């Protein structure tokens, strides 16, 4: 097993140490930003489908334009809803994987401390 390095004291050095050694994972804070950015992109897709439905309604004369625009709008909203659910599940899966990693790290540290208290004879 590898030898653990001593973590420096102080907030600035400790943050730099965490970034350089991967002892503490920063993904929980970053994944929230990625999640909201992805939702912003999905929102643009939703506005695009709304614009496509309006474009279909304007292009064709009444009543056919409106009758064709309704399925385009419904399909766009359904695709948007599916994208939101898929993006949410992807981000939750990503967070879960890193939570498992943090839990395994805590278990390893606990096992190392237990071995240090009760060495084998």
Buried (B, 14 or more C-beta within 10 A) or exposed (E): EEEEEEEEEEEEEBEEBBEEEEEBBEBEEEBEEBBEEBBEEBEEBBEEBBEBBBEBBEEBEEEEBBEBBEEBBEEBBEBBEEBBEEBEEEBEEBBEEBEEEEEEEEEEEEEEEEEEEEEEE
